[in-house]
Every structure is written in structure tokens, then in C-alpha cells.
Amino acid sequence: MRDQANAIENDPVTRLFRVTDYGAKPDSGEDATRAIQAAIDAASAMEEPAVIEFPLGRYDLYPVNAAQAPYYVSNTVSEDEHPDPTKTIGLWFKGASRIRVEGNGSRLLFHGKMTPIVMDGCVDAEIRNLTIDFARPTISEIRIAAIGESYWDVEVHPDSYYLLKDDKLHWVGEGWSYRGGPAQEYDPVSNRTWRVPNPVTLANHVEQLELGKLRLRFASAPFTTVGHVFQMRDGIRDQVGSLIVGCRNIIWQNVWMQYMHGLGIVGQFSENLTLEGLRLAPDPSEGRTAAGFADFVHLSGMKGKVSIVDSEFEGAHDDAINVHGTHLRIVGVEDGKRVRVRFMHPQTYGFNAFHPGDEIDFISARALTSYATRQVIDIKQLSLREAELTLDALVPETIGDEDVVENVTWTPEVSIRGNVFKRIPTRGILVTTRRKVTIENNSFEKLHMSAILIADDAESWFESGMVRHVRIRGNRFIACGGGTQPVILIHPENTLVSADAPVHSNVVISGNRFELDGSPLLDAKSTHDLIVADNQISRNGVMDGESADSQEIVRLWACSGVEIVGNTFEDNGVAIVKTISMRAKHLAIDTGQAAIIRRDYEDEI
């Protein structure tokens, strides 16, 4: 580190800004927020490249001296849930260019509810070698010590502060408290986690046996196992793990996020983002089991290239990675070239979803297919939810009820490589972008739902859009999914379903290893040119009394141009492919590789 620091200091074209020179005192417990921000502001004012350096140590940041600014963030909170968009910001980079943060392995410890980092309008900026954690994480944890017929004895994690009032348990922190909210159960033996009812709100009575040890009494104790951990939080995403908005050419490298409050690292309408060598997981030495309040990485409306490589994702409360755009519903045509559109999902609104020069597609809400393309000339914000777009040509005459528009310009190329996904209660990767997607050489271990989901919808989350080039290769899937949940799920939410009108296309699943534990390998809907080839498949479990040979390995609904070739089954058994609304020409399979179930009509297959 000394050599690196000397190299930085001696670089004639790079200015060095040490946070300690601006008053930050590492390992003192003193509030370093103002000092760190002063160093950031000084470096950001430079025209030449600048490095902000943290000499090795722990730096405490408190909300009282933090910057505050309003930011509307996709998939966070509605007006009713939390109408104030103000974020309390630890490190605020606004309009900085050619700037690098060198953490030297330092630990930033945040207090209260904060957004640790906001990068707004930055260009060519890097953050390296930092650890971020919270003194009191907003997820509270208890471990089951003993179980009775109508009670649990539990051990409270030392940093999960609490109060007992009227025989009820309340979780408290630095400036916040809650009682109810979402909960998850964690099994340390299998390293699995899944969502459950909140035991604190189910309990009729809570008493303290001794400090940090409680007895939760129930009419009848819910089923669990000694040693399991319950993780509880409130449901309001009022802050985010970090926010990258309106930026270009951003790199995060070797950053360890030990805890994030609210939605995780959010990228919104930014271009070219690299996340490399990240660790999104709790510190094992602290005894915590959760590192994220919701998604770990959530990217909405990006463009250019998104690369997420050689990183670890373990201990989230929602999906590990979600990459998508936003469908806005068409709610009016003002004249020939003006159209009014609206954010529909309660938790997504308030930000600029269009820019002059952007290309938009008109999308059928029922079919989720495009029927016209226009360019945006001007945008008039009518409210936090509605905007009027002036287009370069007449609005199409064929607009249907509840049809939507998608901003085609802000759709990224995505590469997700060499990562590890563990202890995730939902999905590992959600991705919907029409540009090239590569998911390769990752390990997905015991995810409770599908390891990969390719969706697209215009009526629930309104997360767009269609995929046109996806390569899933060289990955290892270990006991992912559960019951009917497949390892890979391709499921657009179109209601007009036909093999002749696909939503997604050009998806290749090849050279992977699937270790199935009673779940299907693939469930695909409305997809054209779908290839499942040269995968190694083992079957370690079955569903509800079925034999392995009777299980459906692949399910296809209204797909076409499907090839299933060259896959090997370690048990040398028979795999069943189930089809719905498909004809013989839609599917090609190696002779002897699979049996086919006929459905729907005689000329299907």
C-alpha cells in the first residue's frame, strides 16, 4: 500500500487528496462525514485527474453531518409508503470526472439510515478497495436456541438492539425502530434462506430470559429447527445501498458491502458500468447472516456495457442482480405527434425516463411485441408520474388498450462472468435487455427460486423488455429452484400467447452443469430460436414421489425453433420435455434423449 500511495503521490498528472488532510481521523470513532466530503469536493473541482485516498483504518459516518438530496429511484417506495425522496448521503460525488477513490482496504462504518455513496453525473470515475458496513444493520437477527410446544427460546445477535414494551418486541436502531415487516429463515447447515412469516408479529408474548435471550410464546409454535436464524426488517426502501445515476464509465473494484439498507447498488440511466471483484456478503467474524435489505445490484435504464465479474453474492433479501428497463403506459394522444405516458408501478416514478433523441418502441401490452418505433424530440414533465413526449413522426394509429412504450436507447449489453451466488431467497439473475447478454462461468448454489429469470411485463412490475441475444454457458447450477420452480425460467407475462408471435429470441443454454434436486432444468414461454445443447445433467432428487424418469426436465409453452441436442444425463435416464401450444416443426431433439408428452391437439408433436 505504501508503494501504491507513493506512486499516486509522485504521478505528475494526478492530484492526491487524503481524507486525513481534511480532518478525518481513522479509528477514532469521530464523525468523519464532513471531512470526507470536503476531500471529495476539492478533488471534484480539479480539471486534472484526482485520487481521493483513505489511509488504512475505520472511518465513522453519521447522518447528522451528511448531505441530503432528493433522488427518485426505481423499484423503491411509493408515494403512500414513503413520500419523501430525500437520501442521506455519506459520500456524494456530483459532476466529478477523472476521479478515483483509493480505500487501501479501509472500512467505512455508517450509522443510522444512510445511502453510503451517490455518484451523480460523474464521468470516468472509480472506487476501489473499500469496505462498507453499518454499526446497526436494519435487519435484526435471532437464532433458535430451544423449541417448545408453544414457545421458542432465541438468542439475539449482539448488534440487533431491541426493546420490550407491553410484552411485545420492538427492534430499535440509531434514529429508527420497527416491529413488523418481512422475514426470512436461514439454515446454516444447507446454507439456504427463504421467506417466512415474521415470528415477532406471530408471537403473542415476548419475555426476556436474560440480556440477549428471549422467549417468544405462541398459541402453537411455528415449525423450525434449533440453530436456524430468522432475519427481520421493515419493508420501506427509503435509502439505497449506493446510487449511480446519470454517469458514464464507472468502475467499482474490490469493494466489500457487508450491509446495505434499502435497495442495493442501483444504476439508473448511466452508461458503461463495471463491477469487478465485489463482495456483497456479511463479515463471517461478525456472526451476521444477511448483507442486503433487498436486491444486491439493481440496474434500470442503463446503456453501453454492463460488466459484473468475479464477485460474490451471499445473504440478500431479494434478487442478487436485476437488469431491466421500464414500460410506461400510454394514457393519451394529444395530437398527431404527442403522446402522454405514465409510470404505473407504485414503487417506480419521479425520474426522467426519456431524453431528446432517444428511440422508443410502441409495445403491445397483450403480446409484448413491438409494432412501431419513434424518436423523442421533446419531453414535458406533467407530474412525477406522467410525461408528454413529442415524437419525430405521427403516433401509430394502432395503439391498443394499456399498450406501453419502452426506451430502446437505454438498453445495455450485459456480461455477468465468474461470480458466485449463495444464500439468495429469490433469483440469482434477472435480465431483460434486447442487446447482447452473456452469463458464463458462474456458480449458483441452492438458490430458493430460479437461478436465472428472463421475464418482461406490462402489467405487474412493468419491467421491460424483450431479449434477442442471450448466451448462458459454462455455469454450474447446484440444487437451485424448488418444487415446480425451474433452474432457468423464461417467462414473459404476455396474455396473447402464440408460437408464431414470440416475445424473446436467440437464447442458447450450452456447456453448463446442472445438479438438479427435484426441479426442472428449464421452463420457457414465447421464445424463438431456443437452444439447449451440450449440458451435463445430474438428478439428485425428485418431486413428491415421482421417479426421476417421470419428471419434466424441460417445459415449453408456445416456443419455436427449439433444439435440444448433445446433453448428457449422468443417470442415463429418460428426460421428459413437456410442450404446450407447439407443433412438430417447432422442436428438434436428439434421438433417444427425451420422451415427449403430447398436449393440446393432435398435430402438436
C-alpha positions in Angstrom: 0.0 0.0 0.0 2.9 2.3 0.7 4.3 1.8 -2.8 0.9 2.4 -4.3 0.5 5.6 -2.3 3.9 6.8 -3.3 3.1 6.1 -7.0 0.0 8.1 -6.7 1.7 11.0 -4.9 4.6 11.0 -7.5 2.3 10.9 -10.6 2.8 14.4 -12.1 -0.6 14.4 -13.7 -2.7 13.2 -10.8 -3.6 15.2 -7.7 -3.8 13.4 -4.4 -6.4 14.2 -1.8 -6.1 12.4 1.5 -9.2 12.5 3.7 -7.0 12.7 6.7 -5.6 16.0 5.4 -9.2 17.4 5.6 -9.7 16.3 9.2 -10.8 12.7 9.1 -9.4 10.7 12.0 -9.4 6.9 11.3 -10.1 4.5 14.2 -11.2 7.4 16.5 -15.0 6.8 16.3 -15.4 10.5 15.5 -17.7 11.6 12.7 -15.6 11.8 9.5 -18.5 12.7 7.2 -17.7 16.4 6.7 -14.0 15.8 6.3 -14.5 13.1 3.7 -17.0 15.2 1.8 -14.5 18.2 1.9 -11.9 16.0 0.2 -14.4 14.8 -2.4 -15.4 18.4 -3.2 -11.9 19.5 -3.5 -10.9 16.7 -5.8 -14.1 17.1 -7.9 -13.2 20.8 -8.5 -9.9 19.8 -10.2 -9.7 19.8 -14.0 -6.8 17.2 -13.9 -7.2 13.6 -12.7 -7.5 13.2 -8.9 -7.3 10.5 -6.4 -9.1 10.6 -3.0 -7.2 8.4 -0.6 -8.2 6.8 2.6 -5.2 5.9 4.8 -6.0 2.4 6.2 -8.4 2.5 9.1 -12.0 2.7 10.1 -14.0 5.8 9.4 -17.4 6.5 11.0 -20.1 8.4 9.2 -23.2 9.8 10.8 -26.4 11.2 9.3 -26.3 14.5 11.3 -23.5 15.9 9.1 -24.3 14.1 5.9 -25.5 15.8 2.7 -29.2 15.4 1.9 -30.7 15.5 -1.6 -33.9 14.2 -3.3 -33.4 11.2 -5.6 -36.3 9.2 -7.1 -35.1 5.6 -7.5 -36.7 2.8 -9.5 -38.3 -0.1 -7.6 -38.0 1.5 -4.1 -41.1 3.1 -2.4 -44.4 4.6 -3.4 -45.9 8.0 -2.5 -48.0 6.3 0.1 -45.2 4.2 1.6 -42.7 7.0 1.9 -43.4 10.2 0.0 -40.1 11.9 0.9 -37.4 11.0 -1.8 -34.6 12.6 0.3 -31.4 10.5 0.5 -29.0 10.9 3.4 -25.6 10.6 1.6 -22.3 9.5 3.0 -20.0 10.1 0.0 -21.6 12.4 -2.6 -19.9 12.7 -6.0 -21.7 15.3 -8.2 -20.4 16.0 -11.6 -16.9 14.6 -10.9 -14.7 13.4 -13.7 -11.4 11.5 -13.9 -11.6 10.8 -10.2 -10.6 7.7 -8.3 -11.2 6.7 -4.7 -8.5 4.5 -3.2 -9.6 2.9 0.0 -6.5 0.9 0.8 -8.8 -1.6 2.5 -10.3 0.9 4.8 -13.7 0.3 6.4 -16.5 2.9 6.3 -18.9 2.4 9.1 -22.3 4.1 8.6 -24.7 5.0 11.4 -28.5 5.4 11.2 -30.2 5.0 7.8 -27.9 6.3 5.0 -27.1 5.9 1.4 -23.4 5.3 1.6 -22.4 6.5 -1.9 -24.1 8.6 -4.6 -22.4 9.2 -7.9 -24.4 11.7 -9.9 -23.4 12.9 -13.4 -19.8 11.5 -13.0 -17.6 10.5 -15.9 -14.5 8.2 -15.7 -14.8 7.6 -12.0 -13.5 4.6 -10.0 -14.0 3.3 -6.4 -11.5 0.7 -5.2 -10.5 -1.3 -2.1 -13.2 -0.2 0.3 -15.4 -2.0 2.9 -18.8 -0.6 3.7 -20.8 -1.6 6.8 -23.4 -0.3 9.3 -22.9 -0.1 13.0 -26.6 -1.2 13.5 -27.9 -3.0 10.4 -31.6 -2.5 9.8 -32.0 -6.3 9.6 -32.4 -7.8 13.0 -31.4 -11.5 13.6 -32.3 -14.1 16.1 -31.0 -17.7 16.4 -33.2 -20.5 17.6 -31.8 -22.0 20.9 -34.7 -24.2 22.1 -38.2 -25.1 20.9 -41.2 -26.0 23.0 -44.8 -26.8 22.1 -45.8 -23.2 22.4 -42.6 -21.2 22.6 -39.2 -20.5 21.1 -36.1 -19.5 23.1 -33.9 -17.3 20.9 -30.5 -15.6 21.1 -30.5 -12.1 19.7 -27.5 -11.0 17.6 -25.4 -8.5 19.7 -25.9 -5.7 17.2 -29.7 -6.3 17.0 -30.8 -3.8 19.7 -34.4 -4.2 21.0 -36.9 -3.0 23.5 -39.8 -4.9 25.2 -43.0 -2.9 25.6 -46.3 -4.4 26.7 -44.8 -7.9 26.2 -44.1 -7.1 22.5 -40.7 -7.0 20.9 -39.6 -3.8 19.1 -36.3 -3.5 17.1 -34.5 -0.2 17.6 -31.6 1.5 16.0 -29.9 4.9 15.6 -33.0 7.1 14.9 -35.4 4.3 13.8 -37.5 1.4 15.1 -39.9 -1.2 13.8 -41.8 -4.3 14.9 -43.4 -6.0 11.9 -42.1 -6.5 8.3 -40.7 -9.1 6.0 -38.7 -12.0 7.4 -36.5 -14.9 6.2 -35.4 -18.1 7.7 -31.8 -19.3 7.3 -30.5 -22.8 7.6 -26.7 -22.7 8.3 -26.3 -26.4 7.5 -27.6 -26.2 4.0 -26.8 -22.5 3.6 -30.3 -21.9 2.2 -32.6 -19.0 3.0 -36.3 -18.5 2.3 -39.1 -16.1 3.1 -41.4 -16.8 6.1 -44.0 -15.0 8.2 -42.4 -12.7 10.8 -42.2 -14.6 14.1 -42.1 -11.4 16.1 -45.5 -10.4 14.9 -46.8 -14.0 15.2 -45.8 -14.2 18.9 -48.5 -13.5 21.5 -46.0 -12.6 24.2 -42.2 -12.0 24.4 -40.3 -12.1 27.6 -36.6 -11.6 28.4 -34.8 -14.6 30.0 -31.6 -12.7 30.3 -30.0 -9.9 28.2 -29.9 -11.0 24.6 -32.0 -14.1 25.3 -35.8 -14.1 24.7 -38.7 -16.4 24.9 -41.3 -16.0 22.2 -44.7 -17.5 23.1 -47.2 -18.6 20.5 -50.6 -20.3 20.6 -48.7 -23.1 18.8 -45.0 -22.7 18.0 -44.3 -22.5 14.2 -42.1 -25.3 12.9 -38.4 -24.6 12.8 -35.1 -26.2 13.8 -32.7 -25.4 16.6 -29.8 -23.4 15.1 -31.8 -21.7 12.4 -31.6 -18.0 12.1 -34.5 -15.6 11.5 -33.7 -12.3 9.7 -36.3 -9.5 10.1 -36.6 -6.0 8.7 -39.2 -3.3 7.9 -40.4 -3.1 4.3 -39.6 0.5 3.4 -36.8 1.1 0.9 -36.2 4.7 2.0 -32.5 4.7 1.2 -30.3 2.6 -1.2 -27.1 0.7 -0.9 -25.5 3.2 -3.3 -26.7 5.1 -6.3 -25.1 5.6 -9.7 -27.2 8.0 -11.8 -26.5 9.9 -15.0 -23.0 8.7 -15.1 -20.6 7.3 -17.7 -17.6 5.0 -17.5 -17.8 3.9 -13.8 -15.7 1.2 -12.2 -16.1 -0.4 -8.8 -13.3 -2.8 -7.9 -12.7 -4.8 -4.7 -15.5 -3.3 -2.7 -17.0 -5.3 0.1 -20.5 -4.4 1.0 -21.1 -6.0 4.4 -24.5 -4.5 4.7 -26.8 -2.3 2.6 -30.1 -0.6 3.8 -32.9 -0.4 1.2 -32.4 -1.4 -2.4 -28.7 -2.3 -3.1 -26.3 -0.8 -5.5 -28.5 0.9 -8.0 -27.5 2.0 -11.5 -30.0 4.3 -13.2 -29.7 5.9 -16.7 -26.0 5.5 -16.7 -23.6 4.3 -19.4 -20.8 1.7 -19.1 -20.6 0.2 -15.6 -18.0 -2.3 -14.4 -18.4 -4.1 -11.0 -15.3 -6.3 -10.5 -14.2 -8.3 -7.5 -17.1 -7.1 -5.4 -18.1 -9.0 -2.2 -21.7 -8.5 -1.2 -21.9 -10.6 1.9 -21.8 -10.2 5.7 -18.5 -10.4 7.6 -18.4 -14.0 8.9 -16.5 -12.8 12.0 -19.4 -10.7 13.0 -21.8 -13.6 13.1 -24.4 -11.9 10.8 -26.1 -13.9 8.0 -27.7 -11.1 5.9 -26.0 -8.4 4.0 -28.8 -6.8 1.9 -32.2 -5.4 2.7 -33.5 -6.2 -0.8 -31.7 -6.7 -4.2 -27.9 -6.6 -4.2 -27.5 -5.0 -7.6 -30.4 -3.3 -9.4 -29.8 -1.7 -12.8 -32.6 0.2 -14.5 -32.4 2.1 -17.8 -28.7 1.5 -18.5 -26.9 1.6 -21.8 -23.4 0.8 -23.2 -21.8 -2.1 -21.5 -22.5 -3.5 -18.0 -19.9 -6.0 -16.7 -20.3 -7.8 -13.4 -17.3 -10.1 -12.9 -15.5 -12.2 -10.3 -17.9 -11.1 -7.5 -19.6 -12.9 -4.6 -23.3 -12.5 -3.8 -24.4 -14.1 -0.5 -27.1 -13.1 2.0 -29.6 -10.9 0.2 -33.3 -10.4 1.0 -34.3 -10.4 -2.7 -32.6 -10.9 -6.1 -28.9 -10.8 -6.5 -28.8 -9.0 -9.8 -31.7 -7.4 -11.7 -31.2 -5.6 -15.1 -34.2 -4.1 -16.8 -35.9 -1.1 -18.4 -39.3 0.4 -17.6 -42.5 0.2 -19.6 -44.6 3.4 -19.3 -48.3 3.0 -20.2 -49.7 5.2 -23.0 -52.5 7.1 -21.4 -53.3 9.7 -24.1 -52.6 11.0 -27.5 -52.5 14.8 -27.5 -52.3 15.3 -31.3 -50.5 13.7 -34.2 -47.0 13.7 -32.7 -47.6 14.0 -29.0 -48.2 11.1 -26.6 -48.8 11.0 -22.9 -47.2 8.2 -20.9 -47.3 7.2 -17.2 -45.2 5.3 -14.7 -47.6 2.5 -13.5 -45.9 0.6 -10.7 -46.3 2.2 -7.3 -42.6 2.0 -6.4 -41.2 3.4 -9.7 -41.7 7.1 -10.6 -40.3 10.6 -10.4 -37.2 10.2 -12.6 -36.5 11.2 -16.2 -37.1 8.1 -18.3 -36.6 9.9 -21.7 -34.1 12.3 -23.3 -34.3 14.1 -26.6 -33.0 11.9 -29.3 -34.0 8.6 -27.5 -35.6 5.9 -29.6 -38.8 4.4 -28.3 -40.8 1.3 -29.2 -44.5 1.0 -29.0 -45.3 -2.3 -27.3 -48.5 -4.3 -27.3 -49.4 -4.9 -23.7 -51.1 -8.2 -24.6 -48.4 -9.6 -26.9 -45.3 -7.8 -25.6 -44.1 -7.3 -29.2 -43.2 -4.0 -30.9 -45.3 -2.5 -33.6 -43.8 0.9 -34.2 -40.6 2.9 -33.5 -40.3 6.6 -33.0 -37.7 9.2 -31.8 -38.3 11.5 -28.9 -37.9 15.2 -29.9 -39.0 16.8 -26.6 -40.2 15.9 -23.2 -42.6 17.8 -21.0 -43.0 16.6 -17.4 -46.6 16.8 -16.4 -46.2 15.3 -12.9 -44.0 12.9 -11.0 -45.7 10.1 -12.9 -46.7 11.5 -16.3 -44.8 13.0 -19.2 -45.8 14.2 -22.6 -43.4 13.1 -25.4 -43.2 14.9 -28.7 -42.1 12.5 -31.4 -40.4 12.8 -34.8 -43.4 11.2 -36.6 -47.1 10.6 -36.2 -48.2 8.4 -33.3 -49.3 5.0 -34.7 -53.0 4.6 -35.1 -53.0 1.0 -33.8 -52.4 1.8 -30.1 -54.3 -0.7 -28.0 -55.7 -0.5 -24.5 -53.0 -0.4 -21.9 -50.2 -0.5 -24.5 -46.8 0.8 -23.4 -43.6 2.4 -24.6 -40.0 1.2 -24.0 -36.9 3.4 -24.2 -34.8 1.4 -26.7 -31.8 3.7 -26.4 -31.3 2.9 -22.8 -30.8 -0.9 -23.1 -27.4 -2.2 -22.2 -25.1 -5.0 -23.3 -24.6 -7.2 -20.3 -21.8 -9.6 -19.3 -22.0 -11.5 -16.0 -19.0 -13.7 -15.5 -17.1 -15.6 -12.9 -19.4 -14.8 -10.0 -20.7 -16.9 -7.0 -24.3 -16.8 -5.9 -25.3 -18.2 -2.5 -28.0 -17.8 0.2 -30.4 -16.0 -2.1 -34.1 -16.3 -1.2 -35.3 -15.5 -4.8 -33.4 -15.4 -8.1 -29.7 -15.0 -8.9 -30.0 -13.0 -12.1 -33.0 -11.3 -13.7 -32.2 -9.7 -17.1 -34.3 -8.2 -19.8 -32.5 -6.2 -22.5 -32.5 -6.6 -26.2 -28.8 -6.2 -26.5 -26.2 -9.0 -26.1 -26.3 -10.8 -22.8 -23.6 -13.2 -21.7 -23.9 -15.2 -18.4 -20.9 -17.5 -18.2 -18.7 -19.4 -15.7 -20.8 -18.5 -12.7 -21.7 -20.7 -9.7 -25.3 -20.7 -8.4 -25.7 -22.7 -5.2 -29.0 -23.6 -3.6 -31.0 -20.6 -4.6 -34.5 -20.9 -3.4 -36.1 -19.9 -6.7 -34.8 -19.9 -10.3 -31.1 -19.1 -10.7 -31.9 -17.1 -13.9 -35.2 -15.4 -14.8 -35.9 -13.7 -18.2 -39.2 -12.0 -17.8 -40.7 -8.9 -19.4 -44.1 -7.5 -18.4 -46.5 -4.6 -18.9 -48.9 -5.2 -16.1 -47.1 -6.1 -12.8 -43.6 -4.6 -12.2 -43.6 -3.0 -15.7 -40.0 -4.2 -16.2 -39.0 -4.2 -19.9 -38.2 -5.7 -22.3 -37.5 -8.4 -24.9 -34.2 -10.3 -25.2 -32.7 -11.0 -28.6 -29.3 -12.5 -27.8 -28.6 -14.5 -24.6 -25.8 -16.9 -24.0 -25.9 -19.0 -20.8 -22.7 -21.1 -20.8 -20.1 -22.7 -18.6 -22.1 -22.2 -15.4 -22.7 -24.6 -12.5 -26.2 -24.8 -11.0 -26.3 -26.6 -7.7 -29.8 -27.6 -6.4 -31.4 -24.4 -7.5 -35.2 -23.8 -7.7 -37.7 -25.6 -5.5 -40.5 -27.9 -6.4 -42.0 -26.6 -9.6 -39.6 -23.7 -9.8 -37.2 -24.4 -12.7 -33.5 -23.6 -12.6 -33.8 -21.3 -15.6 -37.2 -19.6 -16.2 -38.0 -17.7 -19.3 -41.4 -16.2 -18.6 -42.7 -13.1 -20.3 -46.1 -12.1 -19.0 -47.8 -11.8 -22.3 -51.5 -12.8 -22.4 -51.7 -13.2 -26.2 -49.6 -16.4 -26.5 -48.7 -18.0 -29.8 -45.7 -19.8 -31.1 -46.0 -17.5 -34.2 -45.6 -14.3 -32.1 -42.6 -14.8 -29.8 -41.5 -12.3 -27.2 -37.9 -13.4 -26.7 -35.5 -14.9 -29.2 -32.0 -16.3 -29.8 -31.3 -17.9 -26.4 -28.6 -20.5 -26.1 -28.1 -22.6 -23.0 -24.9 -24.6 -23.5 -22.0 -26.3 -21.8 -23.4 -25.9 -18.3 -23.6 -28.3 -15.4 -27.0 -28.8 -13.8 -27.2 -30.6 -10.5 -31.0 -30.9 -10.2 -32.6 -31.5 -6.9 -36.2 -32.2 -7.9 -36.7 -29.0 -10.0 -37.0 -28.8 -13.8 -34.0 -27.5 -15.7 -35.9 -25.1 -17.9 -39.4 -23.6 -18.2 -39.7 -21.4 -21.3 -42.6 -19.4 -22.8 -42.9 -17.5 -26.1 -39.3 -17.9 -27.1 -38.0 -18.4 -30.7 -34.6 -19.9 -31.5 -34.0 -21.6 -28.2 -31.1 -24.0 -28.0 -30.3 -26.3 -25.1 -27.1 -28.1 -26.0 -24.1 -30.0 -24.6 -25.1 -29.6 -20.9 -24.2 -32.1 -18.2 -27.2 -33.0 -16.1 -27.4 -34.9 -12.8 -30.6 -35.6 -10.9 -30.2 -35.8 -7.1 -33.8 -35.6 -6.1 -37.3 -35.9 -7.3 -40.6 -34.2 -6.7 -43.3 -35.7 -4.4 -42.9 -39.4 -5.0 -42.2 -39.2 -8.8 -39.4 -41.2 -10.3 -36.6 -39.3 -12.0 -37.6 -40.7 -15.3 -41.2 -39.3 -14.9 -40.1 -35.8 -14.2 -40.3 -33.0 -16.7 -36.8 -31.7 -17.3 -37.9 -29.0 -19.9 -41.2 -27.3 -20.2 -42.0 -25.3 -23.4 -45.1 -23.1 -24.0 -45.6 -21.6 -27.4 -41.9 -21.7 -28.3 -40.5 -22.3 -31.8 -37.1 -23.0 -33.3 -36.2 -25.1 -30.3 -33.3 -27.5 -30.4 -32.4 -29.9 -27.5 -29.1 -31.6 -28.6 -26.0 -33.2 -27.1 -27.0 -33.1 -23.5 -25.8 -35.9 -21.2 -27.6 -37.4 -18.2 -25.4 -38.9 -15.6 -28.1 -41.4 -14.6 -28.6 -42.4 -18.2 -32.3 -42.0 -17.7 -35.1 -40.6 -19.8 -35.9 -36.9 -19.7 -39.3 -35.6 -20.4 -40.0 -32.5 -22.4 -43.4 -31.1 -21.9 -44.9 -28.9 -24.6 -48.0 -26.7 -24.8 -49.3 -24.9 -28.0 -46.5 -26.2 -30.2 -46.3 -28.2 -33.4 -43.7 -30.8 -34.5 -41.8 -28.3 -36.6 -41.2 -26.1 -33.5 -38.9 -28.7 -31.8 -35.9 -30.8 -32.6 -34.5 -33.3 -30.1 -31.7 -35.9 -30.3 -33.0 -39.4 -30.9 -33.3 -41.2 -27.6 -32.5 -38.2 -25.5 -36.0 -37.4 -24.3 -39.6 -38.6 -24.3 -42.3 -36.2 -25.4 -45.7 -35.6 -23.8 -48.4 -34.6 -26.2 -50.8 -31.8 -25.2 -53.5 -29.5 -26.6 -54.2 -31.0 -30.0 -53.3 -34.0 -32.2 -50.9 -32.2 -34.6 -48.9 -30.7 -31.8 -46.0 -33.1 -31.5 
